[in-house]
Amino acid sequence: MNKLYDIAVAGGGLAGTFAAIAAAREGKTVLLIEKNGFLGGSLTACGVGPMMTAHAGEKQIIKGLFEEMVVRMMRGGYSCGHIKDTTRYVSYITPFSSEGMKLVLDEMTSEADCRVLFHTSVAQADCRDGKITSLTICNKDGLSKVKAVIYIDATGDGDLAWMAGAPMQKGRPEDGQCQPMTLNMKYSNVNRELLKAYLLDHLDEFPRLKENRRLLEESNHLAVAGFADQLQKAVKNGEIRFPREELLFFETDRQGEFIVNTTRITGCDGTDAQSLSDSEREGRRQCAQLDRFMRREVPGFAEACLEFTGPSVGVRGSRQLKGKYELTTADILAGKMFGSRIALAAYPVDVHSPDGAGTDSCFEMGENGYYSIPFEVMFCDEISNLLVTGRCVSASFEAQAAIRTTPTTSAMGQAAGTAAALALECGVGPAELDIQRLQKKLKEGNVVL
């Protein structure tokens, strides 16, 4: 594999996929490297859903390639689009079919003429004089070299940046502990009418639902947070042997199909091979406990079909770039509008405790109810031809807990790909790019800034 690409992107989640598409639509030759046999990252490989959130209240602040994907899925019958969140944790959520998403992302990358290598991982980054000169990749062809002018790390764990020797940090500053992982479960054949009737008859038991009776009655897709008393009783008697304060589950685009996001795998490291392997087994043990509990305690689940767990464990956070600027919690709480902003976001600070049960959420985001992400979180002084995008950008532990969700990482991905393409056109490194030129190009791509 001797071809020199303009841009090589590691990681085919939404951040990496949209980075590749954005760059390729600017006429650049792009290689997208993905370890799975499909694109979509945690949404297709970890059973994560729904997408939340592209909105700040009633205002949609994330559009661009993300919205194009949603519209395409709606046209194909793979998503109902943006709907009200019945838990009111955020204003709007976006249920979808993971199988439909795979197809739509294949279409978008093919139309943009991206070269995609599935079942491929980056094994090594070769560097000289502060630049990445090549990548060693591993796949069915064995080990081979890939060369590009600019490299984009969208691996989620910052694998490429770390291999290249970029400065990184991981977890809480005081002890390096990361947010717990979760192995999701997906059920079909849930009796949603029985479930909905129970919720409406017992709203006082559901603090996050009880003020939203009308929304719950009218919604065709349920989002549920609760059954806390039942769960805590099961924890106390040893039936559930992991710390969690309540059940959390969401209906997909298909009625009667639900994603359960409740397991909590603490003390594991998504960047350590053995720890990650151990987390998969622990996740399946927790899912088995939860499955027995839900069939007995949650109306509508007694005869449901457990479609799958995972397929892979979901990692909320691990390595972060130590970039030119570190996004902070103060930035988010103030709703800061950076002059160099490349994306807006409205997901709250949402820290799942590394120590066990408990989730600390903060919904303060300035007077507009949203905040911005500056371009400087994507690059560092040490590696001049590297951009980092997605959940592993430069951010504090708490700030990363706000920007890690897929609509936000989608927006960051489009910005990274656009920036890489413009840098090549201008003959400069990404860090030297004129920010106003980048912002103008993003706005032309329907990005809200």
C-alpha positions as a printed NumPy array, in Angstrom:
array([[  0.   ,   0.   ,   0.   ],
       [  2.239,   2.785,  -1.326],
       [ -0.293,   5.478,  -2.169],
       [  0.149,   8.844,  -0.513],
       [ -3.166,  10.23 ,   0.722],
       [ -3.933,  13.826,   1.463],
       [ -5.615,  12.853,   4.724],
       [ -5.729,   9.636,   6.779],
       [ -8.466,   9.319,   9.409],
       [ -8.205,   6.733,  12.186],
       [-11.591,   5.712,  13.561],
       [-14.931,   5.376,  11.78 ],
       [-17.33 ,   6.579,  14.442],
       [-19.418,   9.59 ,  13.528],
       [-16.533,  11.966,  14.27 ],
       [-14.125,  10.113,  11.989],
       [-16.682,   9.363,   9.299],
       [-17.794,  12.983,   9.039],
       [-14.169,  14.164,   9.102],
       [-13.466,  11.887,   6.133],
       [-16.6  ,  12.948,   4.233],
       [-15.986,  16.656,   4.836],
       [-12.414,  16.415,   3.57 ],
       [-13.305,  14.255,   0.578],
       [-16.079,  16.649,  -0.473],
       [-13.366,  19.295,  -0.699],
       [-11.641,  17.176,  -3.317],
       [ -9.009,  15.583,  -1.071],
       [ -7.905,  11.957,  -1.22 ],
       [ -8.964,  10.391,   2.066],
       [ -8.361,   7.04 ,   3.729],
       [-10.711,   6.103,   6.584],
       [ -9.429,   3.335,   8.867],
       [-11.981,   1.44 ,  10.977],
       [-11.457,  -1.574,  13.264],
       [-15.011,  -2.907,  12.806],
       [-16.715,  -4.082,   9.634],
       [-19.011,  -1.023,   9.555],
       [-19.07 ,   2.667,  10.411],
       [-20.925,   4.424,  13.22 ],
       [-18.729,   3.729,  16.226],
       [-20.543,   3.378,  19.54 ],
       [-23.942,   3.774,  17.867],
       [-23.494,   0.655,  15.74 ],
       [-20.791,  -1.267,  17.631],
       [-21.856,  -0.68 ,  21.243],
       [-25.637,  -0.54 ,  20.978],
       [-25.728,   3.106,  22.059],
       [-28.884,   5.087,  21.399],
       [-30.683,   7.372,  21.011],
       [-28.515,  10.258,  19.827],
       [-28.711,  13.181,  22.247],
       [-28.799,  16.044,  21.617],
       [-28.702,  18.343,  18.593],
       [-30.89 ,  20.932,  20.336],
       [-30.717,  23.62 ,  22.979],
       [-34.345,  23.809,  24.028],
       [-36.286,  24.346,  20.816],
       [-33.264,  25.603,  18.862],
       [-31.334,  23.111,  16.762],
       [-27.663,  23.985,  17.1  ],
       [-26.046,  20.93 ,  15.461],
       [-26.781,  20.492,  11.788],
       [-24.295,  20.003,   8.953],
       [-23.382,  16.44 ,   8.055],
       [-25.103,  15.161,  11.193],
       [-28.447,  16.554,  10.062],
       [-27.865,  15.291,   6.521],
       [-27.41 ,  11.789,   7.944],
       [-30.589,  12.071,  10.019],
       [-32.613,  13.263,   7.023],
       [-31.279,  10.399,   4.901],
       [-32.216,   7.917,   7.635],
       [-35.692,   9.389,   7.859],
       [-36.147,   9.041,   4.112],
       [-35.034,   5.419,   4.309],
       [-37.352,   4.649,   7.227],
       [-34.417,   4.279,   9.633],
       [-35.268,   7.131,  12.027],
       [-38.274,   9.108,  13.228],
       [-36.077,  12.201,  13.43 ],
       [-35.749,  14.511,  16.426],
       [-38.424,  13.925,  19.067],
       [-39.116,  15.216,  22.57 ],
       [-37.284,  13.412,  25.362],
       [-39.962,  12.049,  27.701],
       [-37.45 ,  12.057,  30.599],
       [-36.753,  15.763,  29.832],
       [-33.059,  15.21 ,  30.561],
       [-32.528,  16.992,  27.241],
       [-35.128,  18.626,  25.037],
       [-34.831,  16.395,  21.961],
       [-33.425,  12.967,  21.225],
       [-33.003,  11.129,  17.927],
       [-33.913,   7.419,  17.853],
       [-32.567,   5.433,  14.906],
       [-31.968,   2.014,  13.4  ],
       [-28.329,   0.993,  13.793],
       [-28.579,  -1.193,  10.686],
       [-29.982,   1.713,   8.713],
       [-27.209,   3.975,   9.968],
       [-24.581,   1.558,   8.658],
       [-26.124,   1.719,   5.206],
       [-26.463,   5.504,   5.17 ],
       [-22.859,   6.037,   6.264],
       [-21.693,   3.603,   3.575],
       [-23.628,   5.647,   1.023],
       [-22.244,   8.975,   2.22 ],
       [-18.614,   7.832,   2.25 ],
       [-18.964,   6.133,  -1.138],
       [-20.544,   9.21 ,  -2.728],
       [-17.701,  11.352,  -1.351],
       [-15.152,   8.889,  -2.779],
       [-13.553,   8.102,   0.58 ],
       [-11.45 ,   4.969,   0.637],
       [-12.569,   2.902,   3.624],
       [-10.552,   0.045,   5.122],
       [-12.649,  -2.048,   7.515],
       [-11.213,  -4.616,   9.934],
       [ -8.116,  -2.433,  10.172],
       [ -6.325,  -0.91 ,  13.162],
       [ -3.426,   1.472,  13.554],
       [ -0.505,  -0.4  ,  15.108],
       [  2.193,   2.278,  15.046],
       [  2.791,   5.918,  14.153],
       [  6.192,   6.86 ,  12.746],
       [  7.317,  10.426,  13.447],
       [ 10.192,  12.678,  12.506],
       [ 10.845,  16.349,  13.26 ],
       [  7.479,  16.853,  14.929],
       [  5.45 ,  15.287,  12.13 ],
       [  3.791,  11.936,  11.562],
       [  5.459,  10.417,   8.505],
       [  3.504,   7.162,   8.216],
       [  1.21 ,   4.734,  10.002],
       [  1.631,   1.003,  10.342],
       [ -1.767,  -0.607,   9.985],
       [ -2.809,  -4.183,  10.705],
       [ -5.479,  -6.124,   8.802],
       [ -5.906,  -9.269,   6.694],
       [ -2.99 ,  -8.127,   4.526],
       [ -0.728,  -8.227,   7.578],
       [  1.265,  -5.129,   8.517],
       [  1.549,  -2.359,   5.949],
       [  2.407,   1.337,   5.761],
       [  0.041,   4.243,   5.086],
       [  1.281,   7.748,   4.311],
       [ -0.644,  11.021,   4.343],
       [  0.028,  14.725,   4.59 ],
       [ -2.377,  15.283,   7.505],
       [ -3.593,  12.7  ,  10.021],
       [ -6.819,  12.841,  12.017],
       [ -7.274,  10.861,  15.235],
       [-10.946,   9.963,  15.731],
       [-10.319,   6.745,  17.656],
       [-12.147,   7.89 ,  20.787],
       [ -9.253,   6.737,  22.957],
       [ -6.653,   8.979,  21.317],
       [ -4.728,   5.933,  20.117],
       [ -3.083,   7.62 ,  17.142],
       [ -2.119,  10.752,  19.046],
       [ -0.695,   8.641,  21.866],
       [  1.316,   6.467,  19.456],
       [  2.687,   9.62 ,  17.843],
       [  3.916,  10.911,  21.189],
       [  1.426,  13.748,  21.597],
       [  0.893,  14.817,  25.222],
       [ -2.117,  13.048,  26.707],
       [ -4.007,  12.83 ,  29.989],
       [ -6.509,  10.301,  31.265],
       [ -9.3  ,  10.262,  33.837],
       [ -9.691,  12.354,  36.967],
       [ -6.655,  14.5  ,  37.756],
       [ -6.404,  13.18 ,  41.303],
       [ -6.267,   9.451,  40.526],
       [ -6.608,   8.813,  36.771],
       [ -9.9  ,   6.957,  37.235],
       [-12.27 ,   7.147,  34.254],
       [-16.045,   7.167,  34.074],
       [-17.504,   3.642,  34.276],
       [-18.119,   1.691,  31.102],
       [-21.511,   0.282,  30.133],
       [-22.528,  -2.789,  28.155],
       [-25.888,  -1.948,  26.64 ],
       [-28.73 ,  -4.388,  25.999],
       [-31.269,  -4.333,  23.193],
       [-34.719,  -5.929,  23.516],
       [-37.44 ,  -6.471,  20.965],
       [-41.062,  -7.531,  21.469],
       [-41.48 ,  -5.359,  24.565],
       [-45.161,  -4.818,  25.371],
       [-44.874,  -1.04 ,  25.211],
       [-48.583,  -0.444,  25.844],
       [-48.389,  -2.377,  29.112],
       [-45.257,  -0.438,  30.034],
       [-46.795,   2.897,  29.095],
       [-49.961,   2.185,  31.072],
       [-47.887,   1.335,  34.149],
       [-45.888,   4.542,  33.838],
       [-49.021,   6.68 ,  33.538],
       [-50.647,   4.93 ,  36.515],
       [-47.532,   5.288,  38.713],
       [-46.063,   8.643,  37.713],
       [-45.3  ,   9.564,  41.312],
       [-42.698,   6.778,  41.303],
       [-40.828,   8.405,  38.38 ],
       [-39.412,  11.807,  39.35 ],
       [-38.058,  12.448,  35.849],
       [-41.389,  11.622,  34.203],
       [-44.108,  12.789,  36.569],
       [-44.246,  16.392,  35.314],
       [-44.582,  15.21 ,  31.733],
       [-47.835,  13.241,  31.617],
       [-49.058,  14.869,  28.412],
       [-45.713,  14.357,  26.673],
       [-45.668,  10.731,  27.777],
       [-49.226,  10.184,  26.585],
       [-48.517,  11.656,  23.168],
       [-45.094,  10.201,  22.505],
       [-44.705,   7.32 ,  20.06 ],
       [-41.223,   6.56 ,  21.381],
       [-40.601,   6.166,  25.091],
       [-37.564,   7.217,  27.114],
       [-37.717,   5.913,  30.683],
       [-35.687,   6.663,  33.797],
       [-36.821,   5.1  ,  37.057],
       [-37.767,   1.873,  38.838],
       [-35.288,   3.075,  41.461],
       [-36.973,   1.456,  44.486],
       [-37.168,  -1.936,  42.795],
       [-33.562,  -1.702,  41.653],
       [-32.232,  -0.678,  45.064],
       [-34.099,  -3.563,  46.679],
       [-32.434,  -5.932,  44.192],
       [-29.041,  -4.387,  44.959],
       [-29.639,  -4.799,  48.705],
       [-30.578,  -8.473,  48.411],
       [-27.639,  -9.222,  46.105],
       [-29.63 ,  -9.956,  42.948],
       [-28.026,  -6.943,  41.246],
       [-24.308,  -6.887,  42.04 ],
       [-23.267,  -3.549,  40.582],
       [-23.904,   0.042,  41.71 ],
       [-26.652,   1.881,  39.835],
       [-29.29 ,   4.287,  41.087],
       [-32.058,   3.662,  38.535],
       [-32.943,   1.977,  35.249],
       [-32.462,   3.902,  32.031],
       [-33.91 ,   2.638,  28.75 ],
       [-34.983,   4.09 ,  25.41 ],
       [-37.224,   2.976,  22.575],
       [-35.512,   2.899,  19.191],
       [-37.103,   3.949,  15.885],
       [-38.961,   0.596,  15.98 ],
       [-41.835,   0.434,  18.45 ],
       [-41.374,  -2.245,  21.088],
       [-37.576,  -2.291,  20.676],
       [-35.634,  -0.821,  23.596],
       [-32.008,  -0.071,  24.416],
       [-31.199,  -0.517,  28.12 ],
       [-28.316,   1.66 ,  29.333],
       [-27.923,   0.637,  32.966],
       [-24.91 ,  -1.616,  33.645],
       [-21.96 ,   0.05 ,  35.364],
       [-18.445,  -1.339,  35.013],
       [-16.07 ,   0.497,  37.338],
       [-12.311,   0.358,  37.736],
       [-11.57 ,  -0.612,  34.13 ],
       [ -9.376,   1.148,  31.587],
       [-10.444,   1.377,  27.946],
       [ -6.816,   1.842,  26.858],
       [ -5.532,  -1.342,  28.499],
       [ -6.062,  -4.559,  26.515],
       [ -6.561,  -6.852,  29.504],
       [ -8.734,  -4.4  ,  31.398],
       [-10.909,  -3.833,  28.332],
       [-11.255,  -7.594,  27.87 ],
       [-12.202,  -8.042,  31.514],
       [-14.819,  -5.311,  31.188],
       [-16.59 ,  -7.226,  28.411],
       [-17.001, -10.291,  30.618],
       [-18.08 ,  -8.23 ,  33.603],
       [-20.572,  -6.418,  31.403],
       [-22.164,  -9.674,  30.275],
       [-22.423, -10.833,  33.908],
       [-24.197,  -7.603,  34.801],
       [-26.511,  -7.886,  31.795],
       [-27.547, -11.389,  32.866],
       [-28.455, -10.093,  36.327],
       [-30.337,  -7.171,  34.85 ],
       [-32.216,  -9.344,  32.362],
       [-33.649, -11.547,  35.123],
       [-34.577,  -8.473,  37.148],
       [-36.297,  -6.629,  34.305],
       [-38.392,  -9.595,  33.207],
       [-39.801,  -9.822,  36.717],
       [-40.04 ,  -6.167,  37.759],
       [-40.62 ,  -4.056,  34.649],
       [-44.063,  -4.365,  33.023],
       [-43.824,  -5.238,  29.352],
       [-40.491,  -7.072,  29.517],
       [-41.628, -10.51 ,  30.708],
       [-41.877, -11.962,  27.183],
       [-39.396,  -9.633,  25.491],
       [-36.594, -10.983,  23.326],
       [-33.069, -10.03 ,  24.336],
       [-31.56 ,  -9.35 ,  20.901],
       [-27.992,  -8.785,  22.039],
       [-25.661,  -7.229,  24.565],
       [-23.136,  -4.778,  23.249],
       [-21.891,  -5.993,  20.784],
       [-18.936,  -4.184,  22.435],
       [-18.642,  -2.437,  25.75 ],
       [-19.144,   1.326,  25.637],
       [-16.281,   3.503,  26.884],
       [-17.306,   6.976,  28.058],
       [-13.838,   8.398,  28.439],
       [-10.162,   7.524,  28.476],
       [ -7.243,   9.477,  26.979],
       [ -7.564,  13.187,  26.171],
       [ -5.19 ,  15.274,  24.121],
       [ -3.336,  17.981,  26.063],
       [ -3.839,  20.505,  23.32 ],
       [ -3.268,  24.157,  22.627],
       [ -6.364,  24.847,  24.743],
       [ -8.185,  22.696,  27.277],
       [-11.964,  23.096,  27.353],
       [-13.068,  23.492,  30.975],
       [-16.222,  23.126,  32.999],
       [-16.175,  26.879,  33.566],
       [-16.346,  27.39 ,  29.791],
       [-19.425,  25.181,  29.59 ],
       [-21.198,  26.645,  32.612],
       [-20.658,  30.154,  31.257],
       [-21.898,  29.18 ,  27.796],
       [-18.666,  30.64 ,  26.436],
       [-18.646,  31.686,  22.795],
       [-15.04 ,  31.365,  21.621],
       [-13.886,  33.504,  18.728],
       [-12.348,  30.338,  17.294],
       [-15.445,  28.184,  17.747],
       [-15.992,  25.331,  15.314],
       [-19.085,  23.764,  16.914],
       [-21.89 ,  24.423,  19.374],
       [-23.222,  21.936,  21.909],
       [-25.942,  21.711,  24.545],
       [-25.422,  18.364,  26.258],
       [-24.929,  18.981,  29.992],
       [-21.984,  17.998,  32.139],
       [-22.872,  14.366,  32.859],
       [-20.299,  12.586,  35.012],
       [-20.979,   8.941,  35.856],
       [-19.082,   8.414,  39.091],
       [-15.914,   6.297,  38.749],
       [-16.451,   5.272,  42.367],
       [-19.794,   3.48 ,  41.946],
       [-23.402,   4.615,  41.939],
       [-24.328,   8.172,  41.186],
       [-24.346,  10.509,  38.211],
       [-23.554,  14.196,  38.626],
       [-25.3  ,  16.363,  36.047],
       [-25.117,  20.113,  35.642],
       [-27.442,  21.839,  33.192],
       [-26.04 ,  25.349,  33.549],
       [-24.813,  26.497,  30.116],
       [-24.989,  30.275,  30.104],
       [-27.944,  32.443,  29.174],
       [-28.46 ,  30.771,  25.775],
       [-28.458,  27.213,  27.105],
       [-25.516,  26.109,  24.987],
       [-21.745,  26.551,  24.68 ],
       [-19.076,  26.441,  22.003],
       [-16.007,  24.341,  21.279],
       [-12.834,  26.113,  20.097],
       [-10.62 ,  24.831,  17.291],
       [ -7.583,  24.82 ,  19.625],
       [ -8.79 ,  21.675,  21.454],
       [ -7.94 ,  19.655,  18.308],
       [ -4.211,  20.242,  17.986],
       [ -0.993,  20.478,  19.987],
       [  2.401,  22.102,  19.445],
       [  4.27 ,  18.803,  19.431],
       [  2.801,  17.172,  16.259],
       [  2.198,  19.719,  13.496],
       [  0.254,  17.537,  11.023],
       [ -2.146,  15.944,  13.529],
       [ -5.742,  16.86 ,  14.34 ],
       [ -7.662,  15.118,  17.107],
       [-11.453,  15.035,  17.029],
       [-14.341,  13.372,  18.84 ],
       [-14.431,  12.578,  22.525],
       [-10.608,  12.535,  22.904],
       [-10.051,  16.251,  22.2  ],
       [ -8.36 ,  18.47 ,  24.769],
       [-10.827,  18.841,  27.641],
       [-10.925,  18.495,  31.4  ],
       [-12.432,  15.374,  32.949],
       [-15.758,  17.092,  33.647],
       [-15.906,  19.014,  30.365],
       [-15.281,  15.821,  28.402],
       [-18.34 ,  14.348,  30.108],
       [-20.383,  17.02 ,  28.337],
       [-18.904,  16.873,  24.827],
       [-18.618,  13.096,  24.445],
       [-22.05 ,  12.436,  22.933],
       [-22.449,  11.731,  19.241],
       [-24.179,  14.877,  17.895],
       [-21.366,  16.952,  19.423],
       [-18.596,  14.647,  18.218],
       [-20.24 ,  14.667,  14.78 ],
       [-19.907,  18.446,  14.633],
       [-16.288,  18.247,  15.763],
       [-15.579,  15.622,  13.119],
       [-16.924,  17.772,  10.307],
       [-14.793,  20.662,  11.584],
       [-11.628,  18.538,  11.686],
       [-12.076,  17.219,   8.159],
       [-12.874,  20.669,   6.799],
       [ -9.866,  22.157,   8.591],
       [ -7.521,  19.492,   7.228],
       [ -8.724,  20.09 ,   3.68 ],
       [ -8.377,  23.874,   3.966],
       [ -4.914,  23.573,   5.508],
       [ -3.78 ,  21.571,   2.484],
       [ -5.244,  24.129,   0.115],
       [ -3.495,  26.962,   1.948],
       [ -0.208,  25.106,   2.299],
       [ -0.116,  25.512,   6.071],
       [ -0.34 ,  23.274,   9.109],
       [ -3.792,  22.941,  10.721],
       [ -2.753,  25.126,  13.659],
       [ -1.846,  27.967,  11.262],
       [ -5.184,  27.955,   9.464],
       [ -7.129,  31.21 ,   9.289],
       [-10.027,  30.556,  11.672],
       [-12.396,  32.902,   9.88 ],
       [-11.827,  31.032,   6.633],
       [-12.572,  27.75 ,   8.417],
       [-15.725,  29.16 ,  10.021],
       [-16.922,  30.498,   6.673],
       [-16.477,  27.084,   5.074],
       [-18.278,  25.371,   7.961],
       [-21.233,  27.725,   7.668],
       [-21.382,  26.91 ,   3.952],
       [-21.718,  23.29 ,   5.073],
       [-24.827,  24.145,   7.159],
       [-22.912,  24.192,  10.444],
       [-24.401,  26.436,  13.146],
       [-21.837,  28.693,  14.809]])
